[in-house]
Amino acid sequence: MRHFIFLVVSIVGLLFSQISSAQSYPSKPVKLIVPFAPGGPIDQTARIISQKMSDMWGQSVIVENRTGANGIISAEYAFNAPADGYTLLFSVIHHSVMPSLKSNLSYDIEKDFIPISSVAIYPIILVVNNNFPAKSVPELIQYAQANPDKLTFGHSGYGGGTHLAGVLFNMQAKVKVRDVPYKGSAPAMADLLGGHVDMMFSDAPTAMQHILAGKLRPLAISTSGRLGTLPSVPNFTEVGLPNYNAYSWGGISVKNGTPKDIVVKLNQDMVKLLNDPNIKERFTQIGAEPQPSSSNQYAAFIHSEILKWSDVVKQGQIKID
């Protein structure tokens, strides 16, 4: 009987402790680890949601930019932090690609992290300089097929969304457009504007301002419909590539071992935040599409992305040092 009473008291104490931790979280500042430098689309998104989370919680949510190695440094930092919910990782497409490019990662993005919620999808827009001769995707494909290896596309680095989008285009359009890597989207975009590369498969936030300013010509966008801010731009299905499915994305994850009640609270608050009309409007302004989800839905999405890009890496014979 004494053993039974002790067991009951222990269980009640554990439940009370979990409830208490959920109610008190967060009781100190929270870090949001971003894998890219300030100013890019992921960083912009992170700062929008961090301010909203700070307002919701009455605690500071501090964006920390841990850049380098295609997202590996950010993931390693979050992996080595305590599993207490006070270090959030802004997980991105790179984290689903790296397992196919590097076999010696110090972490497993699926086993060592708990997905909280998807945050946003960033459509890919195929853009060209205004001096580029092709006025449409069919014209571009025809020109590229007649001139293999002559055309180039700039991208933000191997294994990123803007790189893989170009590789996927080559595979599906059956062309050979050479890739030119840069250390980020900004320098790649600068060279496109300067005419040093022919095209770019850009995330929408990076390209949007230049399109609206008339400096770039958009040929197609990777959405199922058309983008509200660019209603005249066709999607890839409309221009003859119905299986083209490329985009960048971001979401929130925490280290595995984080208390379940904190995981549940984080998901509930993130979903509430992403459904806020003001947040939706601010996302739209930078070319991002809010994507609130359950933890399980985000986990399934990450897994599907790992499988998808593994096939592209193999077929495209992509290698990284």
C-alpha positions in Angstrom: 0.0 0.0 0.0 2.8 2.3 0.9 4.4 1.6 -2.5 1.1 2.3 -4.3 0.6 5.6 -2.5 4.2 6.7 -3.4 3.6 5.8 -7.0 0.3 7.8 -7.1 2.0 10.8 -5.5 4.9 10.6 -8.0 2.5 10.5 -11.0 0.5 13.4 -9.6 3.7 15.4 -9.0 4.9 14.7 -12.5 1.6 15.8 -14.0 1.6 19.0 -11.9 5.2 19.7 -12.8 4.3 19.4 -16.6 1.2 21.6 -16.3 3.2 24.1 -14.2 6.1 24.3 -16.8 3.6 24.9 -19.7 1.9 27.7 -17.7 5.2 29.4 -16.8 6.8 29.0 -20.3 8.5 31.1 -21.3 9.9 32.6 -18.1 13.0 34.0 -19.7 14.1 35.2 -23.2 13.9 32.7 -26.1 16.4 32.4 -28.9 15.3 31.9 -32.5 18.3 30.6 -34.5 18.3 31.7 -38.1 20.7 30.0 -40.6 21.1 33.0 -42.9 22.4 36.5 -42.7 20.2 39.5 -41.8 18.1 40.9 -44.5 17.1 37.8 -46.5 13.6 36.3 -46.7 14.1 33.8 -43.9 15.5 36.5 -41.6 12.7 38.8 -42.5 10.1 36.1 -41.7 11.9 35.3 -38.4 11.9 38.9 -37.3 8.2 39.2 -38.1 7.2 36.2 -36.0 9.7 36.9 -33.2 8.2 40.3 -32.6 4.7 38.8 -32.5 5.9 36.0 -30.2 7.4 38.6 -27.9 4.1 40.4 -27.7 2.2 37.2 -27.0 4.5 36.0 -24.3 5.7 39.2 -22.7 9.2 37.8 -23.1 11.9 38.8 -25.6 12.4 36.5 -28.6 15.9 37.2 -29.8 16.8 36.4 -33.4 20.4 35.0 -33.7 21.9 34.6 -37.1 24.1 31.5 -37.1 25.2 31.4 -40.7 27.4 29.1 -42.8 27.7 25.6 -44.2 24.2 25.6 -45.8 22.3 25.6 -42.5 24.6 23.0 -40.7 26.0 25.6 -38.2 22.6 26.7 -37.1 21.3 23.1 -36.7 24.5 22.1 -34.7 24.0 25.1 -32.4 20.4 24.2 -31.7 21.3 20.5 -31.3 24.0 21.4 -28.7 21.6 23.7 -26.7 19.5 22.4 -23.8 16.2 20.7 -24.7 14.1 23.2 -22.7 12.3 25.1 -25.4 14.4 28.2 -25.1 16.3 27.6 -28.3 14.2 27.5 -31.4 15.6 26.5 -34.8 14.2 28.2 -37.9 14.5 25.0 -40.0 14.7 25.4 -43.7 14.9 23.5 -47.0 18.7 23.2 -46.6 18.2 21.0 -43.5 16.2 18.5 -45.6 18.9 18.5 -48.4 22.1 18.2 -46.4 21.5 14.5 -45.4 21.8 13.7 -49.1 24.9 15.8 -49.6 26.9 15.0 -46.4 27.0 11.6 -44.7 28.9 12.8 -41.5 26.4 15.3 -40.0 26.7 15.5 -36.3 22.9 15.5 -36.0 19.9 13.9 -37.6 17.3 16.5 -38.5 14.5 14.0 -38.1 15.6 12.1 -35.0 17.2 14.9 -33.0 14.6 17.6 -33.5 10.9 17.9 -32.9 9.0 19.9 -35.6 6.7 22.5 -34.1 5.0 24.0 -37.2 5.7 25.0 -40.7 5.9 28.8 -41.0 6.0 29.8 -44.6 6.6 28.7 -48.2 8.4 31.0 -50.6 7.4 30.4 -54.2 10.2 30.2 -56.7 10.1 32.7 -59.6 12.0 32.2 -62.8 13.4 35.7 -63.6 15.6 37.0 -66.4 17.3 40.3 -67.1 15.3 42.7 -69.3 17.9 42.3 -72.0 17.4 38.5 -72.2 16.0 37.5 -75.6 13.4 34.9 -74.5 10.1 36.3 -73.5 8.5 33.0 -72.2 9.5 29.7 -70.8 8.9 27.8 -74.1 11.2 30.3 -75.9 13.8 29.9 -73.1 13.7 26.1 -73.4 14.0 26.2 -77.2 17.0 28.5 -77.0 18.6 26.4 -74.2 18.2 23.2 -76.2 19.8 24.9 -79.3 22.6 26.3 -77.2 23.6 23.7 -74.5 25.8 25.0 -71.7 25.7 28.5 -73.1 23.1 29.9 -70.6 23.8 30.3 -66.8 21.6 30.7 -63.7 22.8 32.2 -60.5 21.9 30.7 -57.1 22.5 31.3 -53.4 24.7 28.2 -52.8 24.8 24.5 -53.4 22.0 22.6 -51.8 19.7 25.6 -51.4 16.3 26.1 -52.9 17.4 28.5 -55.6 20.1 25.9 -56.7 17.8 22.8 -56.6 15.1 24.7 -58.4 17.5 25.2 -61.3 18.6 21.6 -61.3 15.0 20.4 -61.3 14.3 22.7 -64.3 17.2 21.3 -66.2 15.9 17.8 -65.5 12.3 18.4 -66.5 12.9 20.8 -69.4 15.7 18.5 -70.7 18.1 21.4 -71.0 21.6 22.2 -69.7 21.7 25.6 -68.1 25.0 26.0 -66.1 24.8 26.9 -62.5 26.9 29.7 -61.0 27.0 29.6 -57.1 27.1 32.7 -54.9 27.3 33.3 -51.2 23.7 34.2 -50.8 20.8 35.3 -52.9 21.7 39.0 -52.8 25.0 38.7 -54.7 23.4 36.3 -57.2 20.6 38.8 -57.7 23.1 41.7 -58.2 24.9 39.8 -60.9 21.6 39.0 -62.6 20.7 42.6 -62.6 24.1 43.4 -64.0 23.8 40.9 -66.8 26.5 38.6 -65.6 24.2 35.6 -65.4 21.2 34.9 -67.6 18.6 33.9 -65.1 17.8 33.0 -61.6 15.3 30.7 -59.9 14.7 33.2 -57.1 12.7 33.0 -54.0 9.8 35.4 -54.3 10.9 37.9 -51.5 14.3 38.4 -53.2 12.9 39.0 -56.7 9.7 40.8 -55.9 11.1 44.3 -55.4 13.0 44.2 -58.7 10.1 42.8 -60.6 7.8 45.5 -59.4 10.4 48.1 -60.2 10.5 46.8 -63.8 14.2 45.7 -63.5 13.5 42.0 -64.0 11.2 40.0 -66.3 9.3 37.1 -64.5 8.7 34.1 -66.8 7.0 31.6 -64.4 6.2 31.0 -60.8 6.1 27.7 -58.8 2.6 28.0 -57.3 -0.4 25.9 -58.1 -2.3 29.0 -59.1 -1.1 32.5 -59.7 0.5 34.9 -57.2 -1.8 37.7 -56.1 0.9 40.3 -56.4 1.9 39.1 -59.9 -1.4 38.0 -61.5 -0.1 38.1 -65.0 2.8 35.7 -64.4 1.9 32.1 -65.3 2.8 29.1 -63.2 5.0 26.3 -64.5 2.1 24.0 -65.3 0.7 26.7 -67.6 4.0 26.9 -69.5 4.3 23.2 -70.1 6.1 21.8 -67.0 3.2 20.4 -64.9 5.5 18.3 -62.6 7.8 21.2 -61.7 7.4 21.6 -57.9 10.1 23.8 -56.3 10.0 26.3 -53.5 11.9 27.4 -50.4 10.3 27.0 -47.0 10.9 27.5 -43.3 9.5 26.3 -40.0 10.2 26.0 -36.3 11.8 23.0 -34.6 13.2 22.3 -31.2 15.7 19.9 -29.8 14.3 16.4 -29.2 13.7 15.9 -25.4 11.9 19.3 -25.0 9.0 18.7 -22.6 5.9 17.7 -24.5 3.7 20.4 -22.9 6.1 23.1 -24.1 6.0 21.5 -27.6 2.2 21.6 -27.5 2.2 25.3 -26.3 4.7 26.3 -29.0 2.5 24.7 -31.7 -0.7 26.3 -30.5 0.9 29.7 -30.2 2.6 29.4 -33.6 -0.6 28.4 -35.3 -2.5 31.2 -33.7 0.2 33.7 -34.7 0.3 32.5 -38.4 -3.5 32.8 -38.7 -3.3 36.5 -37.5 -4.6 38.7 -40.5 -1.8 41.2 -39.8 0.9 38.5 -40.0 -0.7 37.2 -43.2 -0.6 40.7 -44.7 3.1 41.2 -43.7 4.0 37.8 -45.2 2.3 38.7 -48.4 4.2 41.9 -48.7 7.5 40.0 -48.7 6.3 37.3 -51.0 5.8 34.6 -48.4 2.8 32.3 -47.9 2.0 31.5 -44.2 1.7 27.7 -43.6 0.5 26.9 -40.1 0.5 23.2 -39.4 0.4 20.6 -36.6 3.7 19.1 -35.4 2.9 15.8 -37.1 2.1 17.6 -40.4 5.4 19.5 -40.3 7.3 16.2 -39.5 5.7 14.5 -42.5 6.5 17.5 -44.7 10.2 17.5 -43.7 10.4 13.7 -44.4 8.8 14.1 -47.8 11.2 16.9 -48.7 14.2 14.7 -47.6 13.0 12.0 -50.0 12.2 14.4 -52.8 15.5 16.2 -52.8 17.5 13.0 -52.3 16.2 11.9 -55.7 17.1 15.3 -57.3 20.6 15.2 -55.8 21.1 11.7 -57.2 19.7 12.3 -60.6 21.3 15.7 -60.9 24.7 14.3 -59.6 25.0 17.2 -57.2 28.1 17.1 -55.0 29.4 19.3 -52.2 32.8 19.6 -50.7 
